[in-house]
Amino acid sequence: MGLHPLEFSDCYLDSPAFRDRMKAHEAELEKTNRFIKELNKDGKNLITATKNLAVAQRKFAQSLGEFKFEYIGDAKTDDEKCIDESLQEFASFLKNLEEQREIMLFNITETLLKPLEKFRKEQLGAAKEERKKYEKDTEKYYSALEKVLNMSAKKKDQQLLEADSQVEVMRLHFHEESLEYVCKLQEIQEKKKFECVEPMLAFFQAVFTFYHQGYELAKDFSHYKTELQINIQNTRNRFDGTRAEVEELMKKIKQNPEAHKRNSPLSIEGYLYVQEKRPPPFGSSWVKKYCIYMKEQKIFNMVSFDHRSGGKTGEPESFILKSCTKKTGDSIDKRFCLELEVADRPGLIITVQALLEEDRKQWMQAMGGKEPVYKLGKTYSKREGIEANLDEVGFSLLKNCISAVESRGITDQGLYRVVGVSSRVMKLVGILMDKKTFSEVDLSASDEWDIKTVTSALKQYLRSLPEPLMTYELYKEFIVPAKCSTPESRVDAIHYLVYKLPEKNREMLGMIMKHLANVSANCKQNLMTVANLGVVFGPTLMRPQEETVAAIMDLKFQNIVVEILIENHVKIFGSAPDGSVTTPVALSSSEPNAPPRLSKRQNSRQNRPLAVYNPSVELQAADCPNSVKDDTSLGSTDSVSSQSSTATNSSTSGSPPEETKNHFSTNGGDLMDWASISRSTMIPWLNASSTTTPTSPSPAAAFSPEGTNSDKSGDSVTYRKAKAVFSCEAEHGSELSFPVGAIFEDVTSSREPGWLEGKLDGKRGLIPINYVEFL
């Protein structure tokens, strides 16, 4: 049962039960007072803890916002760009959330703690004061009453009357105080019901508002979160495929390291121990140095590098080699030694030691002027014993397989991703490629061969071609648009490049893309989206000649190219590209500024960009060697190019792609920067926005392989003069440094794409092709 009400009539009786009921009311108010004090203390602790949480969350958001991912390669996919920006999005979300939390903290103080404290001090504090006054009046009244009652009856009547009169006044005053105190007690008991609860309601309203704002932020974030999940899934799928390819390449290299050495016809590089002579009696010491020898220029570069001291690098050294001789064991107590005679320092002989006898032979051969003959390995088709060609048999196989898939397996889950039994696949390929029996087999009318065997046979045929369907020659040109950030230019570029393919290649590619578009149209049943098909067919339809980790890192861009082909197959294969796209023209009417050159002393390994985009320059795409194996059986959620490939009817002017670079080797780490040669690819589709052809002769056009056939014939060499339009500081001994306006003589094409060779002040060296114009 609750508190008993305090009746005003009981104030006159002032019975023990009345006093007990009054004490119960006082005890309840005291309990309320303690509760508010404790709640106030806990509220302040809550605010402090919440502020600490907010500080920690803001620090966490700051850490997220400051971090950036580094990617392998020279460009990112759309998925990787989204993932790279995701940390900043997360940081922004947390910062917005913390702003709402600060508002909540302010409301807790203003709506909960202050009103409760005010009620405690003004109401409960006033009740305490009333209680003290009431107890004092009680003591005073009952003391006076007892004193009067103890007076002798023999006292004079006048004295007794005066005493009775005083007690009566005190009694009336005491009863008034009692009535007021009882009223006050019951008033506060009633007021606390809303004076205490109303601030709490306001507090919870502030909390609910905070969580509602969090919900609204999460709701706004939901669309981005969904897209990010797709990007992450696509990236994970590509990672699995890339990892499989890298592991396969690693196994091949483990089995036969010599066959996979990246030898260049222009240079040789590796570690040598160089003898450094000291004054007597200290003798000499051998220092390990990473060396690069440029065969044509006979320039020998070396830099000391000690793996045991945390990769400490010394100052680079360079000299021109005059001769190289083998040093025998009779003259030195070391094996695998060579003597190098320096041309630009007469009389100086440098003794070096190779790591193995085979290494010494290679250095001897390179420095003796004999270039090693580099032969590519056997094609996939020959290894598998299959002779596949783009002939009647090949087209028949393709049509037969496509017909079977579309008639009886278009909705099979994992179509083209799930592989068939290898022995049955090879058997079917053998039957379909037999010139005697290929026309007798109808896969669409026979259930003897299951769909996964048919799809595997189709992929097996494509992998078995002497070169990929999209050719080694155009591989790099196809990759460039995938790295370009302008969506429309991707479609236009690939449209243009498809029509550079041989006619049979283009015809077969068109059949495949039309079929894959039909497959992706049934993705709700077969789960094969455009992105999934890109993962499967990317390495099958296009791959570089040379198997390297760098090439494998481009798998994701191969997938993007295939996605664009599938999504835009009607436009790409329906008609040839606009004729205006085929003529390279100026990128811009304004003269570009020369870009900054990278320092040789930079710690981070970076590929050097090739100068600038000169308005009168058309560069030829650099070749890229060997093969990357086929598909990965992985899934994805959405197409990377789906958001960018739809606006194909917009302007055909594309922005230039990121430049592709190439080093002589990938094994040199930071040391490669000072001996790197940049390559660049720029194809005609980049300049579709202009119709003005350059009036001045183009350096690249002057030595175009198509124009002079210089790759096939070395007899005819054109010597011309050129003028520097930008200044350049050489980063390597084989390059020339020059100011604006410098005149070069005897300028010829270099064997390195994107570079010329010329003479300045009696010195001959390499010149960036985009830094000059011909006179």
N, C-alpha and C positions, 0 to 999 in steps of 0.2 A: 504494500500500500504506500502511496505517496505521502507527502507532507500534509499534516492537518492544517486547515485554515485557522488563522488567528482572528477570533471574534473580538470586536471592539468592546463588547460588554464584559469580556474577560479581563480587560484592562483595569476595571474597577474592582473585580474580585482578586485579581493577581494571585490565582491559585497555583499550587505546585505543578499541576498538569499543564496550566497555561505557560508557566515558566519552562517546562520541559519541551512543549511544542515550540516555544520561542527559540530555545537552544538548538532544536533540530533545524530550524530555518537558518540560524546563524552558522551552524556547521555546514549546511549546504552551500551558503554563500562563500564560506572559507574554502571549501573544496573547489568551487568554481574559480576562485581567485588563484589557487595553486595550479589548476588546470590551464588557465590562460597564461600564467607565467611560464609553465613548462612548454606550452605550445609556442609561445613567443621565442623561447630559447631554441626549440627544435626547428622553427621556421628560419631563424637566422643561420643555423647550421645547414639547413637545406639550401638556402641562398648561397652560402659559401661553397658548398659542395657543387652546386650547379654552376657557379662562376668558374670553379676549378675545371669542371667538365667542359665548359665553353672554351676556356683557355686551351685545354688539351685538344679539343676538336679543331680549333682554329690553327693550332700548331700542326696537327695532322693534315688539315686541308692545305696549309702552306707547303708542307713536305710533298704532298701529292702534286700541287701545282708547279713546283720547281723542278720535278723530275721529268726527264724526257728519255724515250727509248732510242737507242741507236740500232739501225737496221743494216743487215749485210747487203751489199749491192749499192747501186747508184740511183735507185728510185724505189718508191713505195707503191704498193697497190692501194686502191681505195679503202679496202678493209684495214690495212696497216695505218693509213692516215687517220681513220676514225679511231682506231685503238690508241694511236699516239696522242690524240686530242682528248681521249676519255679521262685521263687523270685530271686535266684542267676542268672538265665537266664535273667530275666528282668533287673537286675542290670548290667549285662555284656552288654546287648543291649544298655542301656542308656550311659554307659561309652564309648562304641565304637562311639555312636552318638556324644557325646561331644568332642571326639578327632577330628572328622570331623568339628565340629563347631569351634574349635580352629584354624584349618587350614583356615576356611572361614574368621575368624576375622583377621588373619594375612594378607590374601589377600585383605581385605577391606582397610587396612591401606596402603599397598604397591601399590595396583593397582588403588585406587580411591582417597584417601585423599592426598597423597603426590604428585601425578601428577597434580591434580587440584590446589593445593597450589603453586606448582612450576609455573604453567601457570599464576596464578594471580599475583605472585610477579615479574616474569621475563618479561611477556608480558604486562599485564595491568599496572604494575608498571612503565615499560619503557614508555608506552603511556602517563602516567601522567606526567613524567619528560619532555617528548617531548612537551606536551601541555604547561607546565610552561615556557619552553624555547621559544616556539613560541609566547606566549602572551608577554613575555619580549621583544622579538625582534620586535613585532608589536608596542608595546608602544615606543620603542626606535626609530624605523623608522618614525612613524607618528609624533613624537615630533620633530625630526630633520627636517622633511619635513615642518612642520608648521613654524619652526624657520627660515628656508631659505625663505619661501614664505613671511614671515613678514619683511624680510630685505628691506631696502629702495633702490629704484632704483638709488639713487644718490650715492650709494656706488661705490667705485672704481671697475672697471671691473675685476681687479685681484682678489679682495676679493669675488666678485660674482662667478667668475669661480671656485675658490677654494671651496666655499660653495656648488655649484652645483656638483662638483666632489665628495665631501664627501657624499652628499645625494645619488648620483648615486651608489656609492659603497655599502651604506647601503641598498639601494633598491634591488640591486642584491643579497646581502646576505639575505635579508628578503624573497625574492622570492625563493631562494634556500631552506631556512628553511621551507617555506610554502609548497614547493613541497615535501620535505622529510616528513613533518608532515602528509600531506594528504596521502602520500604513506603508512606511518606507520599505520594510522587509518584504512585504507581499508585492509591492510595486516592482522591486528589483527582481524578485523571483519570476515575475511574469515577463519583465523586459528582457531578461537574459535569453529567453527562448528565441527572440528575433535579433537582439543585439549581438549575440554570439554566432548564430547560424548564418545570418545574412552575409557577413564578411567571408565566411567559409564558402558560401555559394558563389560569391564573386571570385574567390580564389580558384575554385574549380572551373568557373567559366573561363578564367584566364588560361588554365591548363588545357581545357577543351579547345580553346581558340588556338593555342600553340600546336596541339596535335592535329587540329583541322588544317592549319597552315602547312604542317608537315605533310598531311595527306594531299593537299593541293599541290605542293611542290613535287611529291612523289607521282601524282597524276600527270603533271606537266613533264616529268622525267620519264614517264612510262614509255612514250614513243621512242625516245632516244635509247632507252634501255633495251627495247626490243630490237632496234637496228644494231645496237652494239652486240647483242647476243648472236645475231646473224653474222656480224663481222668476225666475232671470236670463233664461231663454229667454222666459218670458211677458212680462217687462218689456221685453225687447228688441223683441219683436213689437209691443207696444203703442207703444213709442217710434217704430218705423217708421211705424205708422199715424198717430200724432200728428204726426210730422214731415211726412208727406204732407198732412195737413189744414192744418197751419200754413203750409206753402209755398203751398198753394192759396189760403188766406186772404190771404197776403202779396201774391200776384199780383193778386188782386181789388182789394186796397187800392191797389196801384201803378197799376192801370188807372183807378180812379175813387176817389181819396181822399175826396172830399167826400161820396160816398154812404155811406161807412163811418164817418164821424165819429160818436162816441158822444154825441150831444146828449141832454141830460136836460131834461124839462119843468120841473124844479125848480131847475136851476142852470145856469150857464155858467162855464167856466173856461178859462184859457190865459195866455200871457205878454203882458204890457203893459209899455211903458216909461213910468215915472212921473217927472214933472218934480219935482225937489227944488230949491227956491229957496234961494240962499245970500245972506248979507248983501253989500251993495255993497262993493267993486267986482267981486266974484267971479262974479256972474251966477247961472246955474243949471246943474244937471247932470241927465242922464237915467239912471235906474237901472232895470235889468230886474227885474221882479217877477212871480211867479206869482200870479195872481188868481183868486178864486172868488166868484161873486156868487149869493147865495141869493135867488131871486125873491120868494117869499112873504114872507119876513122883511125883505127889502131890506137884507140884511147883506152888506157887501163885505169880503172877507178878502184880504190880500196878504202875501207874504213875499218878500224879495229872494233871488235865487239866481243865482250866477255859475258857468256851466259851465267857464270858463277857469281858475278858481282851485281846481280839484279838487272842484267841487260844494259850495262853501261856502254855507251857508244863514244868513240873518239872522233877526232876531226877527219873529214874526208881528205884523201890524197888522190892526185891524178897525174898521169904522165903519158907521153906518147911512146909506144913500144917500137923499138927498132928491130930486135930479133929475139928469138927464144931458142934455147938449146937445152938438151937433156943433160943433167948433171949425174955422172956415174958415181958409184959407191967408192971408187978409188980416190976421188978428190974430196969427198965429204962423208962423214960417218952418219949419214941419214939416208933413208929410202925415199923414193918418189919425188926427187928434187928436180927443179928447173932453174935455169939462169935466164933472167930477163935483162936485156940491154936497153937502156933508156935513150931515146933519140934526142929529146930536148934537154938532156943533161949529159953531155959527152963524158965517157969514161965511167959512168955510174952503172954498176951491175947489181941487180937485186936477185937474191936467191930465195926461192919459195919452195914449199913442200906441200904436195897434194895429199889428200887423205888416203887414197888408194891408187894402185897402179892403173886401174881403169880410168880414174879421174885424171891422172897425169896424161894418159893418152888423149883424152878429150881436150884438155887444155893445150896440149902440143898440137893437136890437129887444128883447133880453133886459131891459135896464135901463129900457126904456120900458114894460114890463109886457106886451108881446105875446109870447106863447110860440110858438116855431116848431112847425109841424105836422110830426110825424115819421111818415113812411109807410114801411112795410116794402117790401122789394123784391118782385119777382114770385116766385111759388112755382116750385119746381123743375118741376112738371108743366106750367105755362104756358110756361116757357122751352123745354121740350122739345116743346111742341105736343101734350101728352097730357092728356086730361081724365079723370083716374082718380077713382073714387068707391067708397065701400063699398056697392055695390048688387049686384044679381043678376049682372051682368057681372063685377064684381070677384071675387065669391066663386067664380064659375065658372072664372075664370082661375086662381085659387089652387088649387082642387081639381084642375084639369086638369094643372097643373104638378107638384103634389105626387104625383099618381097616376103620371105619367110617370117622375119621379125614383125613386119607390119600386119601380116595376115593372121598370125597365130600367137604372137607373144608381146604385143605392144604394151600390154598392161602388166607384164610380169615384174614383180618387185626386184629392184637392183639390176635392171636391164643394163647390160654392158659392164656393170661393176662386178657382178658375180661371174666367176670364170668357170670354164668347163674343164673336164679331165684332160690333161695334157696329151695323152696318147690318142684319145678320140679326136681332139682338136687337130692334131697333126695328120691323122688319117683322113679327116674330112677335107683339110686343105689340100692334101695330096690328090684326092679324088677330083676336087673342083678345079685344080690347076693342071690336070692331065688333059692334054689337047685332044685325046681320043674320046674321053668320057665326059668332059665338062658340060657339053650341051645336053646330055641325057639326064642330068640330075635336076630334080625340081624339089627344092627344100620346102616350099610353101605347101606342097601337096603330100608330103611325107612326114610321118611322126617318128621316123627312125632316129633322127637327130634332134635332140632337145635344143631349146632356144639358147641356153647358155653356151652350148658347144658351137652353135651357129655364130653367135656374137663374138666368141673368142676366135673363131676362124677368120672372121672379117678383120678383127684387130691384128691377128697374126699375119695376114696378107699385107696389111698396110705397113707393119713393122718390118716386113721382109723385103720391101722395095729397096733397090740399090741406094737410094737416098730418100729422105722423107718427102711426102707429097708436096710440102710447101718449100722444099729445096733448101740445101745448105747455103746457097748463095744469097737468098733473100731472108735467111733466118734473122739476122740482126736488124734488118729493115722492118720486119714484122714486129719485133720486140719493141722498137723505139716508140711507136704510137701507143702501145700499152702502158708505157711509162709517162706518156704525155698527160697533163692535167686537164686539157680541154676535151670534154666529152665528144663534141661534134667532130673535132679533128681526128679522133680515133677512128670513127667510122669512115670518114672520107679518106684517111690515109690507107686503111686496110683495103678499102674499095679500089683505090689506085694500085696498090701492091698486088692484089689478086690478079689483076690484068697484066702484070709483069711475069706471071707464071706461064710455063709452057701450056699450050692449049689443052693437052690431055690431062695435065695436072689440074688445071682449072675446072675442066668438065667433071672429073671425078670428085674433086673437092665440093663442087656445087651439089652433086648427087648426095654426098654424105651429109652436108649441112641441111639440105631439105629434109632428109630422113631424120636427123637429130632434132630438128624443129618439131617434127611429128611426135617423136619420143617425148620431148619436154612438154608437149601439149597434153600428154596423159600423165603428168607427174603426180597427180593426186593418187593414181593407182600404182604406178611403177616407182614412185619416189625419186625419179631421176630428173631433177631440175636442170636448168641451163648450167648452173654452177657445177653441179655434179658431173655433167657431161664434159664440161671444160676440164675438170680434173682428170677424167678418164682419157680423153682424146688429145689433150694438150701435148704430152710427150710423144704421142703416137704420130701426129700429123706434122710436128715440127720439132727439130732438135739441132743443136750445133754439131759440128764435126768432131770437136775435141771434148772429151769427158773431163770436166774439172768441177771443183766445188762451186766456183763462180757461175759456171753454166747451170748447175743444178739449182742455184739460188734464183735463176730466171724462170724456173718452172711455173711460178705463180703468174708470170706475165704471159707465158705460153697459154695458160688456162684462160686468161682474160681475152687473148686474141681469138681463141676458139669460141668463147661466149659471144663476142661481138659478131663473129661470122654466123653463128646460129640465130641470134636475135634479129640480124639484119640481112638474112640470106636472100630475101626477095629483092631488096635494093641492090645488094652487092653482085649477085649472080644474074639479076634480071637484065641489066644493061651495063655497058661500059661507062667508066667515069667521065665526067664533063671534060671535054678536050682542053679547056683552059687550065685544068689542074696539072696537065702533063708538062707545062713549060715552067721551069724555075724562074722566079722573078724576085725582086727585092722584097725583103721582109719589112723594111721600113724606109720611108723617104728621108728620115733624119739620120745623121751619122751616128753610129753607136760609139760608146766609150769603151776603151780597152778594159777588161776585167783585171782585178788584182791577181798577181802571180803568187803562188804558194811559196813559202820559205822552206829552204832545205832543212832548217833547224826545228821545224814543227814536230812536236811529239806525237800527235795523232796522225795515223796513216791516212792520207787523203790522195785521191787521184787528181792530177792537175788538169784543170779545164783547158780546152783548146781555144785560147785567145777569144775572139768575138765572132758574132755573126756579121760578116761583111756583106753589105747589100749586093755586091757583084760576085759573090762566091757561091758555087754549088759544090758541095763535097760529096765524094763517093763513099758509100758504106764500106766499113772495114770487114774483111772476111773473118769468120770464126770457125776453127776446126772441130771434129769427131762426134760421137753420138751419145745421146742420153737415152737410157732405156725407157721402156713404155710406162703405161699408166699405173696409177695407184687405185686400189679398190676402196675408195672412200666416199663418204657422203658429204653433202653440204646443204645449206638451207636456202640460200638465195643467190642470185647472180650478182657478181661484182659490177658488171657493166650494165645491169638492168636500169639503173637510175640515169646512166649517162648516154645510153645508146638509142634512146627513144626519139630524141630531137634531131633526126637525121635529115629533116627537110630544111633546117636552118642554114645559115651562111656556111659556105665551105671553107672559109678562112680559118685556119688552125694556128694555134700558137706553137712555137718551136718546141720540139721535144728536148728532154734533158740529154746532155751530151753523153755518149758512151765512151768509156775509157778502157785502156788496155795496158798492162804492164808486161814486161818480158817474163816475169815470174811472179807467183804469189807467195813465194817462200821467204822473201827477204824482209818482211815486216816493215818497220819505219825506214829501213835502209833503201827501200825501193823508190822513195820519193825523189832522191837525187839522181836516179838513173831511169826514170820513167819516161815513156813516150806516149803522148796522148793521142787518142783516136777519136774521130767525131763522125757522126752520121747525120747528114741532112738531106732529105729527099724532097722531090719537087712539090709534094702536096702541101708542104709547110707554107708555100708562098701563093696560095690560091687567091688571096684577097686582092692581089694587084694584077694589073694587066700590062705593066710597063716592063719591057725587057731591058736588061742592063746594056748601056752603051759602051762601057769600057770592057776590055777583054777580061775574062775571069781567070784567075790563077789556076783554079781547078780544071776549068774547061780547056785551058791551054795544054794540060797534060792528061786529059780524060782518057781512061783506058778504052772507052768505046770509040773515041775520036782518033787516037793514034795507035791503039793496040800495043801500048808500050809494054804490057806484061808479057806479050808473046814475042816481041822482037826488041832486042836490046841494041840493035845496030844503029838505029836512027835516034839521035839525041838532039833536042832543041835547046839552044843556049839563048837566054834572053836577059834583059835588064829589068829590075824591079825596084820600086821605091817603098820605103817603110811609111805606113800611115799611122802606126802606133809605135811607141817605144817599147822595148822588151829587154828584160834582164835575164841572161842565161841561167838556168838552174843546173846545167850539166855541161861537162867539157865538150860535148859534141854539138852544143847549140851556140848560136851567135848572140851577143848582146849588141843592141843598136838603138840610136835615138830616132825620133820622128824625122823623116826626110832623108834617112840614109839610103844610098844607092847601092844595090847589089848587082854584081856581075856574074856571068856564067850561071844563071839560075836554071836549074833542071828539076824534074820531079824526083821525089825521094821514094824509096821503097816503103816508107812508113806512111800510111794514109794520113792526110791532114798536115803534111810537112813538105817543104821544099828544101833543096840544097843550093847554096850559093856562096859567093866569095865577097868578103868585105874587108878592106884594108889588108889584102893579101892572105887572109885566113878563110878557110872554107869550113862550113858547118851547116847545121839545120836551122831552118827559118819557119815559124808558124805560118801556114798558108793564108790565114785570115788577117795577118798583120801587114800584108803588102798588096800593092797593085802593080801590074806590069806597065812598063813604059812603051 
